[in-house]
Amino acid sequence: MSPYVRVRDFATMMRDHHSDLLPAWLDRVVADGLPTLHSLVNGLRRDIDAVSAAFSASWSSGQVEGHVTRVKLFNRLGFGRANLDLLRRRVLHSP
């Protein structure tokens, strides 16, 4: 099986909140001999309780991460030319 298919299956499990399918998915990835995904599998197994809890959570931090990315962009745009006051104005007065 290709790594693309396994990653797509993982994304589907996350989207549909099927943490019960995770152990079987981990075993299939190892059995497929996909070395590109073995590091991911090892990391997931190290903290399987947290991963399972994340699957069952109904909220996402995506919106917060979007705002953080926007602030970082403003900071980079003014790098070397602006100070904290200009960054503050750009962040507070941007749409």
PDB file of N, CA, C and O in Angstrom:
ATOM      1  N   MET A   1       0.853  -1.170   0.000  1.00  0.00           N
ATOM      2  CA  MET A   1       0.000   0.000   0.000  1.00  0.00           C
ATOM      3  C   MET A   1       0.902   1.237   0.000  1.00  0.00           C
ATOM      4  O   MET A   1       1.972   1.224   0.609  1.00  0.00           O
ATOM      5  N   SER A   2       0.482   2.282  -0.667  1.00  0.00           N
ATOM      6  CA  SER A   2       1.307   3.485  -0.758  1.00  0.00           C
ATOM      7  C   SER A   2       1.145   4.349   0.494  1.00  0.00           C
ATOM      8  O   SER A   2       0.116   4.297   1.167  1.00  0.00           O
ATOM      9  N   PRO A   3       2.173   5.143   0.798  1.00  0.00           N
ATOM     10  CA  PRO A   3       2.060   6.041   1.950  1.00  0.00           C
ATOM     11  C   PRO A   3       0.894   7.023   1.792  1.00  0.00           C
ATOM     12  O   PRO A   3       0.260   7.402   2.777  1.00  0.00           O
ATOM     13  N   TYR A   4       0.620   7.427   0.568  1.00  0.00           N
ATOM     14  CA  TYR A   4      -0.487   8.358   0.319  1.00  0.00           C
ATOM     15  C   TYR A   4      -1.808   7.776   0.823  1.00  0.00           C
ATOM     16  O   TYR A   4      -2.592   8.475   1.465  1.00  0.00           O
ATOM     17  N   VAL A   5      -2.046   6.528   0.537  1.00  0.00           N
ATOM     18  CA  VAL A   5      -3.309   5.885   0.946  1.00  0.00           C
ATOM     19  C   VAL A   5      -3.393   5.803   2.467  1.00  0.00           C
ATOM     20  O   VAL A   5      -4.444   6.059   3.053  1.00  0.00           O
ATOM     21  N   ARG A   6      -2.272   5.444   3.103  1.00  0.00           N
ATOM     22  CA  ARG A   6      -2.272   5.342   4.564  1.00  0.00           C
ATOM     23  C   ARG A   6      -2.497   6.703   5.231  1.00  0.00           C
ATOM     24  O   ARG A   6      -3.214   6.797   6.228  1.00  0.00           O
ATOM     25  N   VAL A   7      -1.890   7.748   4.684  1.00  0.00           N
ATOM     26  CA  VAL A   7      -2.077   9.091   5.241  1.00  0.00           C
ATOM     27  C   VAL A   7      -3.518   9.546   5.036  1.00  0.00           C
ATOM     28  O   VAL A   7      -4.111  10.163   5.921  1.00  0.00           O
ATOM     29  N   ARG A   8      -4.072   9.244   3.880  1.00  0.00           N
ATOM     30  CA  ARG A   8      -5.469   9.594   3.622  1.00  0.00           C
ATOM     31  C   ARG A   8      -6.398   8.848   4.591  1.00  0.00           C
ATOM     32  O   ARG A   8      -7.364   9.424   5.091  1.00  0.00           O
ATOM     33  N   ASP A   9      -6.107   7.581   4.852  1.00  0.00           N
ATOM     34  CA  ASP A   9      -6.901   6.818   5.821  1.00  0.00           C
ATOM     35  C   ASP A   9      -6.817   7.433   7.215  1.00  0.00           C
ATOM     36  O   ASP A   9      -7.812   7.503   7.937  1.00  0.00           O
ATOM     37  N   PHE A  10      -5.610   7.877   7.584  1.00  0.00           N
ATOM     38  CA  PHE A  10      -5.417   8.513   8.886  1.00  0.00           C
ATOM     39  C   PHE A  10      -6.244   9.799   8.978  1.00  0.00           C
ATOM     40  O   PHE A  10      -6.891  10.056   9.993  1.00  0.00           O
ATOM     41  N   ALA A  11      -6.217  10.595   7.925  1.00  0.00           N
ATOM     42  CA  ALA A  11      -6.990  11.842   7.906  1.00  0.00           C
ATOM     43  C   ALA A  11      -8.489  11.562   8.013  1.00  0.00           C
ATOM     44  O   ALA A  11      -9.214  12.297   8.684  1.00  0.00           O
ATOM     45  N   THR A  12      -8.941  10.521   7.364  1.00  0.00           N
ATOM     46  CA  THR A  12     -10.357  10.150   7.435  1.00  0.00           C
ATOM     47  C   THR A  12     -10.732   9.733   8.857  1.00  0.00           C
ATOM     48  O   THR A  12     -11.793  10.102   9.360  1.00  0.00           O
ATOM     49  N   MET A  13      -9.845   8.956   9.503  1.00  0.00           N
ATOM     50  CA  MET A  13     -10.104   8.555  10.889  1.00  0.00           C
ATOM     51  C   MET A  13     -10.210   9.777  11.799  1.00  0.00           C
ATOM     52  O   MET A  13     -11.082   9.843  12.666  1.00  0.00           O
ATOM     53  N   MET A  14      -9.320  10.738  11.592  1.00  0.00           N
ATOM     54  CA  MET A  14      -9.358  11.945  12.420  1.00  0.00           C
ATOM     55  C   MET A  14     -10.635  12.743  12.178  1.00  0.00           C
ATOM     56  O   MET A  14     -11.306  13.162  13.121  1.00  0.00           O
ATOM     57  N   ARG A  15     -10.960  12.944  10.910  1.00  0.00           N
ATOM     58  CA  ARG A  15     -12.138  13.738  10.572  1.00  0.00           C
ATOM     59  C   ARG A  15     -13.419  13.110  11.116  1.00  0.00           C
ATOM     60  O   ARG A  15     -14.309  13.810  11.602  1.00  0.00           O
ATOM     61  N   ASP A  16     -13.501  11.789  11.030  1.00  0.00           N
ATOM     62  CA  ASP A  16     -14.710  11.086  11.466  1.00  0.00           C
ATOM     63  C   ASP A  16     -14.664  10.658  12.924  1.00  0.00           C
ATOM     64  O   ASP A  16     -15.586   9.995  13.400  1.00  0.00           O
ATOM     65  N   HIS A  17     -13.600  11.028  13.647  1.00  0.00           N
ATOM     66  CA  HIS A  17     -13.456  10.731  15.078  1.00  0.00           C
ATOM     67  C   HIS A  17     -13.517   9.231  15.380  1.00  0.00           C
ATOM     68  O   HIS A  17     -14.267   8.802  16.257  1.00  0.00           O
ATOM     69  N   HIS A  18     -12.730   8.439  14.653  1.00  0.00           N
ATOM     70  CA  HIS A  18     -12.702   6.986  14.863  1.00  0.00           C
ATOM     71  C   HIS A  18     -11.392   6.569  15.511  1.00  0.00           C
ATOM     72  O   HIS A  18     -10.551   5.940  14.869  1.00  0.00           O
ATOM     73  N   SER A  19     -11.218   6.918  16.780  1.00  0.00           N
ATOM     74  CA  SER A  19      -9.987   6.544  17.479  1.00  0.00           C
ATOM     75  C   SER A  19      -9.897   5.035  17.686  1.00  0.00           C
ATOM     76  O   SER A  19      -8.805   4.510  17.905  1.00  0.00           O
ATOM     77  N   ASP A  20     -11.023   4.332  17.621  1.00  0.00           N
ATOM     78  CA  ASP A  20     -11.014   2.888  17.794  1.00  0.00           C
ATOM     79  C   ASP A  20     -10.310   2.170  16.642  1.00  0.00           C
ATOM     80  O   ASP A  20      -9.875   1.030  16.802  1.00  0.00           O
ATOM     81  N   LEU A  21     -10.193   2.827  15.483  1.00  0.00           N
ATOM     82  CA  LEU A  21      -9.521   2.223  14.330  1.00  0.00           C
ATOM     83  C   LEU A  21      -8.015   2.478  14.319  1.00  0.00           C
ATOM     84  O   LEU A  21      -7.294   1.914  13.496  1.00  0.00           O
ATOM     85  N   LEU A  22      -7.542   3.325  15.227  1.00  0.00           N
ATOM     86  CA  LEU A  22      -6.137   3.716  15.225  1.00  0.00           C
ATOM     87  C   LEU A  22      -5.166   2.558  15.451  1.00  0.00           C
ATOM     88  O   LEU A  22      -4.204   2.449  14.692  1.00  0.00           O
ATOM     89  N   PRO A  23      -5.355   1.685  16.446  1.00  0.00           N
ATOM     90  CA  PRO A  23      -4.391   0.590  16.638  1.00  0.00           C
ATOM     91  C   PRO A  23      -4.242  -0.304  15.399  1.00  0.00           C
ATOM     92  O   PRO A  23      -3.130  -0.713  15.062  1.00  0.00           O
ATOM     93  N   ALA A  24      -5.342  -0.605  14.728  1.00  0.00           N
ATOM     94  CA  ALA A  24      -5.263  -1.433  13.518  1.00  0.00           C
ATOM     95  C   ALA A  24      -4.525  -0.689  12.409  1.00  0.00           C
ATOM     96  O   ALA A  24      -3.760  -1.295  11.659  1.00  0.00           O
ATOM     97  N   TRP A  25      -4.751   0.628  12.300  1.00  0.00           N
ATOM     98  CA  TRP A  25      -4.057   1.427  11.285  1.00  0.00           C
ATOM     99  C   TRP A  25      -2.553   1.421  11.549  1.00  0.00           C
ATOM    100  O   TRP A  25      -1.759   1.268  10.620  1.00  0.00           O
ATOM    101  N   LEU A  26      -2.163   1.586  12.807  1.00  0.00           N
ATOM    102  CA  LEU A  26      -0.741   1.573  13.157  1.00  0.00           C
ATOM    103  C   LEU A  26      -0.104   0.242  12.778  1.00  0.00           C
ATOM    104  O   LEU A  26       1.000   0.211  12.233  1.00  0.00           O
ATOM    105  N   ASP A  27      -0.794  -0.853  13.064  1.00  0.00           N
ATOM    106  CA  ASP A  27      -0.264  -2.185  12.722  1.00  0.00           C
ATOM    107  C   ASP A  27      -0.150  -2.365  11.212  1.00  0.00           C
ATOM    108  O   ASP A  27       0.821  -2.954  10.736  1.00  0.00           O
ATOM    109  N   ARG A  28      -1.122  -1.870  10.452  1.00  0.00           N
ATOM    110  CA  ARG A  28      -1.068  -1.991   8.993  1.00  0.00           C
ATOM    111  C   ARG A  28       0.110  -1.215   8.404  1.00  0.00           C
ATOM    112  O   ARG A  28       0.769  -1.687   7.478  1.00  0.00           O
ATOM    113  N   VAL A  29       0.369  -0.031   8.943  1.00  0.00           N
ATOM    114  CA  VAL A  29       1.486   0.772   8.431  1.00  0.00           C
ATOM    115  C   VAL A  29       2.803   0.044   8.674  1.00  0.00           C
ATOM    116  O   VAL A  29       3.662   0.014   7.792  1.00  0.00           O
ATOM    117  N   VAL A  30       2.972  -0.536   9.846  1.00  0.00           N
ATOM    118  CA  VAL A  30       4.200  -1.269  10.145  1.00  0.00           C
ATOM    119  C   VAL A  30       4.290  -2.517   9.275  1.00  0.00           C
ATOM    120  O   VAL A  30       5.366  -2.849   8.778  1.00  0.00           O
ATOM    121  N   ALA A  31       3.174  -3.210   9.088  1.00  0.00           N
ATOM    122  CA  ALA A  31       3.169  -4.424   8.271  1.00  0.00           C
ATOM    123  C   ALA A  31       3.441  -4.129   6.797  1.00  0.00           C
ATOM    124  O   ALA A  31       4.023  -4.958   6.097  1.00  0.00           O
ATOM    125  N   ASP A  32       3.023  -2.953   6.320  1.00  0.00           N
ATOM    126  CA  ASP A  32       3.260  -2.575   4.927  1.00  0.00           C
ATOM    127  C   ASP A  32       4.730  -2.290   4.653  1.00  0.00           C
ATOM    128  O   ASP A  32       5.152  -2.263   3.497  1.00  0.00           O
ATOM    129  N   GLY A  33       5.508  -2.079   5.706  1.00  0.00           N
ATOM    130  CA  GLY A  33       6.918  -1.784   5.521  1.00  0.00           C
ATOM    131  C   GLY A  33       7.142  -0.414   4.908  1.00  0.00           C
ATOM    132  O   GLY A  33       7.950  -0.260   3.993  1.00  0.00           O
ATOM    133  N   LEU A  34       6.429   0.577   5.411  1.00  0.00           N
ATOM    134  CA  LEU A  34       6.560   1.938   4.904  1.00  0.00           C
ATOM    135  C   LEU A  34       7.485   2.731   5.829  1.00  0.00           C
ATOM    136  O   LEU A  34       7.017   3.322   6.802  1.00  0.00           O
ATOM    137  N   PRO A  35       8.779   2.751   5.544  1.00  0.00           N
ATOM    138  CA  PRO A  35       9.715   3.420   6.446  1.00  0.00           C
ATOM    139  C   PRO A  35       9.459   4.913   6.578  1.00  0.00           C
ATOM    140  O   PRO A  35       9.828   5.520   7.583  1.00  0.00           O
ATOM    141  N   THR A  36       8.830   5.510   5.572  1.00  0.00           N
ATOM    142  CA  THR A  36       8.547   6.946   5.649  1.00  0.00           C
ATOM    143  C   THR A  36       7.522   7.252   6.733  1.00  0.00           C
ATOM    144  O   THR A  36       7.482   8.375   7.236  1.00  0.00           O
ATOM    145  N   LEU A  37       6.705   6.292   7.099  1.00  0.00           N
ATOM    146  CA  LEU A  37       5.676   6.512   8.117  1.00  0.00           C
ATOM    147  C   LEU A  37       6.020   5.877   9.470  1.00  0.00           C
ATOM    148  O   LEU A  37       5.276   6.043  10.436  1.00  0.00           O
ATOM    149  N   HIS A  38       7.125   5.163   9.544  1.00  0.00           N
ATOM    150  CA  HIS A  38       7.477   4.493  10.805  1.00  0.00           C
ATOM    151  C   HIS A  38       7.743   5.499  11.923  1.00  0.00           C
ATOM    152  O   HIS A  38       7.397   5.241  13.076  1.00  0.00           O
ATOM    153  N   SER A  39       8.342   6.623  11.607  1.00  0.00           N
ATOM    154  CA  SER A  39       8.586   7.642  12.623  1.00  0.00           C
ATOM    155  C   SER A  39       7.262   8.179  13.167  1.00  0.00           C
ATOM    156  O   SER A  39       7.122   8.388  14.373  1.00  0.00           O
ATOM    157  N   LEU A  40       6.305   8.398  12.289  1.00  0.00           N
ATOM    158  CA  LEU A  40       4.984   8.849  12.718  1.00  0.00           C
ATOM    159  C   LEU A  40       4.339   7.815  13.632  1.00  0.00           C
ATOM    160  O   LEU A  40       3.795   8.160  14.681  1.00  0.00           O
ATOM    161  N   VAL A  41       4.401   6.560  13.239  1.00  0.00           N
ATOM    162  CA  VAL A  41       3.803   5.486  14.033  1.00  0.00           C
ATOM    163  C   VAL A  41       4.449   5.427  15.414  1.00  0.00           C
ATOM    164  O   VAL A  41       3.753   5.294  16.421  1.00  0.00           O
ATOM    165  N   ASN A  42       5.783   5.525  15.466  1.00  0.00           N
ATOM    166  CA  ASN A  42       6.475   5.479  16.759  1.00  0.00           C
ATOM    167  C   ASN A  42       6.053   6.643  17.646  1.00  0.00           C
ATOM    168  O   ASN A  42       5.846   6.465  18.846  1.00  0.00           O
ATOM    169  N   GLY A  43       5.926   7.828  17.067  1.00  0.00           N
ATOM    170  CA  GLY A  43       5.488   8.990  17.838  1.00  0.00           C
ATOM    171  C   GLY A  43       4.066   8.849  18.339  1.00  0.00           C
ATOM    172  O   GLY A  43       3.769   9.207  19.479  1.00  0.00           O
ATOM    173  N   LEU A  44       3.187   8.333  17.503  1.00  0.00           N
ATOM    174  CA  LEU A  44       1.792   8.141  17.915  1.00  0.00           C
ATOM    175  C   LEU A  44       1.685   7.105  19.023  1.00  0.00           C
ATOM    176  O   LEU A  44       0.891   7.264  19.950  1.00  0.00           O
ATOM    177  N   ARG A  45       2.477   6.052  18.931  1.00  0.00           N
ATOM    178  CA  ARG A  45       2.424   5.003  19.955  1.00  0.00           C
ATOM    179  C   ARG A  45       2.987   5.478  21.286  1.00  0.00           C
ATOM    180  O   ARG A  45       2.566   5.006  22.342  1.00  0.00           O
ATOM    181  N   ARG A  46       3.943   6.415  21.243  1.00  0.00           N
ATOM    182  CA  ARG A  46       4.522   6.924  22.490  1.00  0.00           C
ATOM    183  C   ARG A  46       3.470   7.597  23.366  1.00  0.00           C
ATOM    184  O   ARG A  46       3.546   7.526  24.592  1.00  0.00           O
ATOM    185  N   ASP A  47       2.502   8.240  22.752  1.00  0.00           N
ATOM    186  CA  ASP A  47       1.480   8.943  23.532  1.00  0.00           C
ATOM    187  C   ASP A  47       0.098   8.628  22.975  1.00  0.00           C
ATOM    188  O   ASP A  47      -0.654   9.526  22.596  1.00  0.00           O
ATOM    189  N   ILE A  48      -0.217   7.366  22.934  1.00  0.00           N
ATOM    190  CA  ILE A  48      -1.446   6.894  22.319  1.00  0.00           C
ATOM    191  C   ILE A  48      -2.690   7.445  23.024  1.00  0.00           C
ATOM    192  O   ILE A  48      -3.711   7.667  22.373  1.00  0.00           O
ATOM    193  N   ASP A  49      -2.625   7.668  24.340  1.00  0.00           N
ATOM    194  CA  ASP A  49      -3.785   8.200  25.058  1.00  0.00           C
ATOM    195  C   ASP A  49      -4.117   9.621  24.594  1.00  0.00           C
ATOM    196  O   ASP A  49      -5.285   9.953  24.392  1.00  0.00           O
ATOM    197  N   ALA A  50      -3.099  10.448  24.429  1.00  0.00           N
ATOM    198  CA  ALA A  50      -3.332  11.818  23.967  1.00  0.00           C
ATOM    199  C   ALA A  50      -3.847  11.835  22.534  1.00  0.00           C
ATOM    200  O   ALA A  50      -4.711  12.641  22.191  1.00  0.00           O
ATOM    201  N   VAL A  51      -3.319  10.949  21.699  1.00  0.00           N
ATOM    202  CA  VAL A  51      -3.764  10.884  20.299  1.00  0.00           C
ATOM    203  C   VAL A  51      -5.227  10.453  20.241  1.00  0.00           C
ATOM    204  O   VAL A  51      -6.016  11.023  19.488  1.00  0.00           O
ATOM    205  N   SER A  52      -5.582   9.461  21.024  1.00  0.00           N
ATOM    206  CA  SER A  52      -6.985   9.005  21.054  1.00  0.00           C
ATOM    207  C   SER A  52      -7.907  10.109  21.553  1.00  0.00           C
ATOM    208  O   SER A  52      -9.012  10.275  21.038  1.00  0.00           O
ATOM    209  N   ALA A  53      -7.460  10.860  22.549  1.00  0.00           N
ATOM    210  CA  ALA A  53      -8.274  11.972  23.056  1.00  0.00           C
ATOM    211  C   ALA A  53      -8.438  13.049  21.983  1.00  0.00           C
ATOM    212  O   ALA A  53      -9.506  13.649  21.859  1.00  0.00           O
ATOM    213  N   ALA A  54      -7.385  13.291  21.212  1.00  0.00           N
ATOM    214  CA  ALA A  54      -7.473  14.298  20.147  1.00  0.00           C
ATOM    215  C   ALA A  54      -8.468  13.872  19.070  1.00  0.00           C
ATOM    216  O   ALA A  54      -9.151  14.714  18.488  1.00  0.00           O
ATOM    217  N   PHE A  55      -8.551  12.585  18.807  1.00  0.00           N
ATOM    218  CA  PHE A  55      -9.513  12.087  17.828  1.00  0.00           C
ATOM    219  C   PHE A  55     -10.939  12.341  18.284  1.00  0.00           C
ATOM    220  O   PHE A  55     -11.812  12.609  17.458  1.00  0.00           O
ATOM    221  N   SER A  56     -11.190  12.262  19.575  1.00  0.00           N
ATOM    222  CA  SER A  56     -12.555  12.396  20.070  1.00  0.00           C
ATOM    223  C   SER A  56     -12.954  13.842  20.333  1.00  0.00           C
ATOM    224  O   SER A  56     -14.133  14.122  20.548  1.00  0.00           O
ATOM    225  N   ALA A  57     -11.990  14.775  20.321  1.00  0.00           N
ATOM    226  CA  ALA A  57     -12.310  16.188  20.576  1.00  0.00           C
ATOM    227  C   ALA A  57     -13.069  16.775  19.390  1.00  0.00           C
ATOM    228  O   ALA A  57     -12.768  16.478  18.234  1.00  0.00           O
ATOM    229  N   SER A  58     -14.041  17.599  19.692  1.00  0.00           N
ATOM    230  CA  SER A  58     -14.846  18.184  18.620  1.00  0.00           C
ATOM    231  C   SER A  58     -14.353  19.562  18.207  1.00  0.00           C
ATOM    232  O   SER A  58     -14.897  20.151  17.272  1.00  0.00           O
ATOM    233  N   TRP A  59     -13.341  20.090  18.879  1.00  0.00           N
ATOM    234  CA  TRP A  59     -12.846  21.418  18.552  1.00  0.00           C
ATOM    235  C   TRP A  59     -11.492  21.332  17.866  1.00  0.00           C
ATOM    236  O   TRP A  59     -10.824  20.298  17.889  1.00  0.00           O
ATOM    237  N   SER A  60     -11.105  22.448  17.254  1.00  0.00           N
ATOM    238  CA  SER A  60      -9.844  22.527  16.529  1.00  0.00           C
ATOM    239  C   SER A  60      -9.143  23.842  16.869  1.00  0.00           C
ATOM    240  O   SER A  60      -9.800  24.839  17.169  1.00  0.00           O
ATOM    241  N   SER A  61      -7.842  23.844  16.822  1.00  0.00           N
ATOM    242  CA  SER A  61      -7.083  25.069  17.086  1.00  0.00           C
ATOM    243  C   SER A  61      -6.723  25.777  15.789  1.00  0.00           C
ATOM    244  O   SER A  61      -5.886  26.680  15.791  1.00  0.00           O
ATOM    245  N   GLY A  62      -7.332  25.387  14.700  1.00  0.00           N
ATOM    246  CA  GLY A  62      -7.018  25.955  13.392  1.00  0.00           C
ATOM    247  C   GLY A  62      -7.229  27.450  13.306  1.00  0.00           C
ATOM    248  O   GLY A  62      -6.413  28.146  12.703  1.00  0.00           O
ATOM    249  N   GLN A  63      -8.286  27.959  13.884  1.00  0.00           N
ATOM    250  CA  GLN A  63      -8.564  29.384  13.816  1.00  0.00           C
ATOM    251  C   GLN A  63      -7.507  30.179  14.587  1.00  0.00           C
ATOM    252  O   GLN A  63      -7.063  31.232  14.128  1.00  0.00           O
ATOM    253  N   VAL A  64      -7.114  29.683  15.738  1.00  0.00           N
ATOM    254  CA  VAL A  64      -6.076  30.352  16.519  1.00  0.00           C
ATOM    255  C   VAL A  64      -4.759  30.333  15.758  1.00  0.00           C
ATOM    256  O   VAL A  64      -4.057  31.343  15.701  1.00  0.00           O
ATOM    257  N   GLU A  65      -4.423  29.192  15.174  1.00  0.00           N
ATOM    258  CA  GLU A  65      -3.178  29.084  14.410  1.00  0.00           C
ATOM    259  C   GLU A  65      -3.175  30.043  13.228  1.00  0.00           C
ATOM    260  O   GLU A  65      -2.123  30.570  12.864  1.00  0.00           O
ATOM    261  N   GLY A  66      -4.325  30.274  12.630  1.00  0.00           N
ATOM    262  CA  GLY A  66      -4.413  31.218  11.524  1.00  0.00           C
ATOM    263  C   GLY A  66      -4.068  32.632  11.962  1.00  0.00           C
ATOM    264  O   GLY A  66      -3.383  33.360  11.244  1.00  0.00           O
ATOM    265  N   HIS A  67      -4.543  33.021  13.143  1.00  0.00           N
ATOM    266  CA  HIS A  67      -4.230  34.353  13.663  1.00  0.00           C
ATOM    267  C   HIS A  67      -2.754  34.471  14.013  1.00  0.00           C
ATOM    268  O   HIS A  67      -2.144  35.513  13.775  1.00  0.00           O
ATOM    269  N   VAL A  68      -2.178  33.424  14.571  1.00  0.00           N
ATOM    270  CA  VAL A  68      -0.750  33.443  14.889  1.00  0.00           C
ATOM    271  C   VAL A  68       0.067  33.610  13.612  1.00  0.00           C
ATOM    272  O   VAL A  68       1.025  34.382  13.584  1.00  0.00           O
ATOM    273  N   THR A  69      -0.305  32.896  12.564  1.00  0.00           N
ATOM    274  CA  THR A  69       0.398  33.009  11.286  1.00  0.00           C
ATOM    275  C   THR A  69       0.289  34.422  10.725  1.00  0.00           C
ATOM    276  O   THR A  69       1.257  34.954  10.180  1.00  0.00           O
ATOM    277  N   ARG A  70      -0.878  35.024  10.856  1.00  0.00           N
ATOM    278  CA  ARG A  70      -1.089  36.390  10.365  1.00  0.00           C
ATOM    279  C   ARG A  70      -0.201  37.382  11.112  1.00  0.00           C
ATOM    280  O   ARG A  70       0.401  38.259  10.493  1.00  0.00           O
ATOM    281  N   VAL A  71      -0.113  37.253  12.432  1.00  0.00           N
ATOM    282  CA  VAL A  71       0.728  38.150  13.223  1.00  0.00           C
ATOM    283  C   VAL A  71       2.200  37.959  12.857  1.00  0.00           C
ATOM    284  O   VAL A  71       2.950  38.932  12.768  1.00  0.00           O
ATOM    285  N   LYS A  72       2.612  36.718  12.646  1.00  0.00           N
ATOM    286  CA  LYS A  72       3.996  36.467  12.244  1.00  0.00           C
ATOM    287  C   LYS A  72       4.300  37.087  10.889  1.00  0.00           C
ATOM    288  O   LYS A  72       5.403  37.588  10.670  1.00  0.00           O
ATOM    289  N   LEU A  73       3.342  37.057   9.986  1.00  0.00           N
ATOM    290  CA  LEU A  73       3.527  37.678   8.680  1.00  0.00           C
ATOM    291  C   LEU A  73       3.719  39.186   8.828  1.00  0.00           C
ATOM    292  O   LEU A  73       4.623  39.760   8.220  1.00  0.00           O
ATOM    293  N   PHE A  74       2.877  39.823   9.629  1.00  0.00           N
ATOM    294  CA  PHE A  74       3.032  41.265   9.864  1.00  0.00           C
ATOM    295  C   PHE A  74       4.409  41.574  10.431  1.00  0.00           C
ATOM    296  O   PHE A  74       5.047  42.551  10.039  1.00  0.00           O
ATOM    297  N   ASN A  75       4.854  40.748  11.345  1.00  0.00           N
ATOM    298  CA  ASN A  75       6.154  40.954  11.962  1.00  0.00           C
ATOM    299  C   ASN A  75       7.273  40.843  10.922  1.00  0.00           C
ATOM    300  O   ASN A  75       8.191  41.663  10.909  1.00  0.00           O
ATOM    301  N   ARG A  76       7.198  39.838  10.059  1.00  0.00           N
ATOM    302  CA  ARG A  76       8.224  39.664   9.024  1.00  0.00           C
ATOM    303  C   ARG A  76       8.209  40.793   8.004  1.00  0.00           C
ATOM    304  O   ARG A  76       9.264  41.215   7.533  1.00  0.00           O
ATOM    305  N   LEU A  77       7.028  41.283   7.659  1.00  0.00           N
ATOM    306  CA  LEU A  77       6.930  42.368   6.691  1.00  0.00           C
ATOM    307  C   LEU A  77       7.607  43.641   7.186  1.00  0.00           C
ATOM    308  O   LEU A  77       8.152  44.410   6.394  1.00  0.00           O
ATOM    309  N   GLY A  78       7.570  43.859   8.488  1.00  0.00           N
ATOM    310  CA  GLY A  78       8.163  45.064   9.033  1.00  0.00           C
ATOM    311  C   GLY A  78       9.541  44.862   9.617  1.00  0.00           C
ATOM    312  O   GLY A  78      10.074  45.763  10.264  1.00  0.00           O
ATOM    313  N   PHE A  79      10.134  43.690   9.402  1.00  0.00           N
ATOM    314  CA  PHE A  79      11.415  43.376  10.019  1.00  0.00           C
ATOM    315  C   PHE A  79      12.499  44.364   9.595  1.00  0.00           C
ATOM    316  O   PHE A  79      12.727  44.582   8.405  1.00  0.00           O
ATOM    317  N   GLY A  80      13.149  44.946  10.568  1.00  0.00           N
ATOM    318  CA  GLY A  80      14.233  45.870  10.299  1.00  0.00           C
ATOM    319  C   GLY A  80      13.785  47.290  10.025  1.00  0.00           C
ATOM    320  O   GLY A  80      14.617  48.197   9.993  1.00  0.00           O
ATOM    321  N   ARG A  81      12.496  47.511   9.826  1.00  0.00           N
ATOM    322  CA  ARG A  81      12.012  48.844   9.482  1.00  0.00           C
ATOM    323  C   ARG A  81      11.003  49.369  10.485  1.00  0.00           C
ATOM    324  O   ARG A  81      10.735  50.570  10.522  1.00  0.00           O
ATOM    325  N   ALA A  82      10.451  48.504  11.282  1.00  0.00           N
ATOM    326  CA  ALA A  82       9.353  48.927  12.140  1.00  0.00           C
ATOM    327  C   ALA A  82       9.627  48.529  13.582  1.00  0.00           C
ATOM    328  O   ALA A  82      10.501  47.711  13.869  1.00  0.00           O
ATOM    329  N   ASN A  83       8.870  49.120  14.466  1.00  0.00           N
ATOM    330  CA  ASN A  83       8.995  48.774  15.874  1.00  0.00           C
ATOM    331  C   ASN A  83       7.690  48.139  16.357  1.00  0.00           C
ATOM    332  O   ASN A  83       6.772  47.891  15.576  1.00  0.00           O
ATOM    333  N   LEU A  84       7.635  47.889  17.638  1.00  0.00           N
ATOM    334  CA  LEU A  84       6.479  47.209  18.215  1.00  0.00           C
ATOM    335  C   LEU A  84       5.190  48.021  18.068  1.00  0.00           C
ATOM    336  O   LEU A  84       4.110  47.445  17.935  1.00  0.00           O
ATOM    337  N   ASP A  85       5.292  49.343  18.090  1.00  0.00           N
ATOM    338  CA  ASP A  85       4.089  50.175  17.954  1.00  0.00           C
ATOM    339  C   ASP A  85       3.405  49.976  16.593  1.00  0.00           C
ATOM    340  O   ASP A  85       2.181  49.871  16.515  1.00  0.00           O
ATOM    341  N   LEU A  86       4.212  49.925  15.524  1.00  0.00           N
ATOM    342  CA  LEU A  86       3.633  49.701  14.194  1.00  0.00           C
ATOM    343  C   LEU A  86       3.025  48.307  14.102  1.00  0.00           C
ATOM    344  O   LEU A  86       1.940  48.150  13.543  1.00  0.00           O
ATOM    345  N   LEU A  87       3.692  47.302  14.633  1.00  0.00           N
ATOM    346  CA  LEU A  87       3.140  45.943  14.632  1.00  0.00           C
ATOM    347  C   LEU A  87       1.816  45.916  15.387  1.00  0.00           C
ATOM    348  O   LEU A  87       0.856  45.301  14.924  1.00  0.00           O
ATOM    349  N   ARG A  88       1.755  46.562  16.522  1.00  0.00           N
ATOM    350  CA  ARG A  88       0.522  46.593  17.313  1.00  0.00           C
ATOM    351  C   ARG A  88      -0.612  47.225  16.503  1.00  0.00           C
ATOM    352  O   ARG A  88      -1.730  46.711  16.499  1.00  0.00           O
ATOM    353  N   ARG A  89      -0.330  48.337  15.817  1.00  0.00           N
ATOM    354  CA  ARG A  89      -1.367  48.993  15.008  1.00  0.00           C
ATOM    355  C   ARG A  89      -1.826  48.104  13.858  1.00  0.00           C
ATOM    356  O   ARG A  89      -3.019  48.033  13.561  1.00  0.00           O
ATOM    357  N   ARG A  90      -0.873  47.424  13.209  1.00  0.00           N
ATOM    358  CA  ARG A  90      -1.247  46.553  12.090  1.00  0.00           C
ATOM    359  C   ARG A  90      -2.118  45.390  12.552  1.00  0.00           C
ATOM    360  O   ARG A  90      -3.083  45.034  11.875  1.00  0.00           O
ATOM    361  N   VAL A  91      -1.792  44.802  13.684  1.00  0.00           N
ATOM    362  CA  VAL A  91      -2.546  43.657  14.185  1.00  0.00           C
ATOM    363  C   VAL A  91      -3.934  44.082  14.635  1.00  0.00           C
ATOM    364  O   VAL A  91      -4.914  43.403  14.332  1.00  0.00           O
ATOM    365  N   LEU A  92      -4.032  45.188  15.348  1.00  0.00           N
ATOM    366  CA  LEU A  92      -5.320  45.617  15.886  1.00  0.00           C
ATOM    367  C   LEU A  92      -6.246  46.216  14.841  1.00  0.00           C
ATOM    368  O   LEU A  92      -7.465  46.188  15.011  1.00  0.00           O
ATOM    369  N   HIS A  93      -5.693  46.756  13.770  1.00  0.00           N
ATOM    370  CA  HIS A  93      -6.528  47.419  12.777  1.00  0.00           C
ATOM    371  C   HIS A  93      -6.628  46.674  11.448  1.00  0.00           C
ATOM    372  O   HIS A  93      -7.060  47.247  10.447  1.00  0.00           O
ATOM    373  N   SER A  94      -6.239  45.425  11.431  1.00  0.00           N
ATOM    374  CA  SER A  94      -6.347  44.654  10.194  1.00  0.00           C
ATOM    375  C   SER A  94      -7.648  43.873  10.196  1.00  0.00           C
ATOM    376  O   SER A  94      -8.176  43.535  11.256  1.00  0.00           O
ATOM    377  N   PRO A  95      -8.166  43.584   9.002  1.00  0.00           N
ATOM    378  CA  PRO A  95      -9.446  42.834   8.936  1.00  0.00           C
ATOM    379  C   PRO A  95      -9.282  41.388   9.307  1.00  0.00           C
ATOM    380  O   PRO A  95     -10.255  40.635   9.300  1.00  0.00           O
TER     381      PRO A  95
END
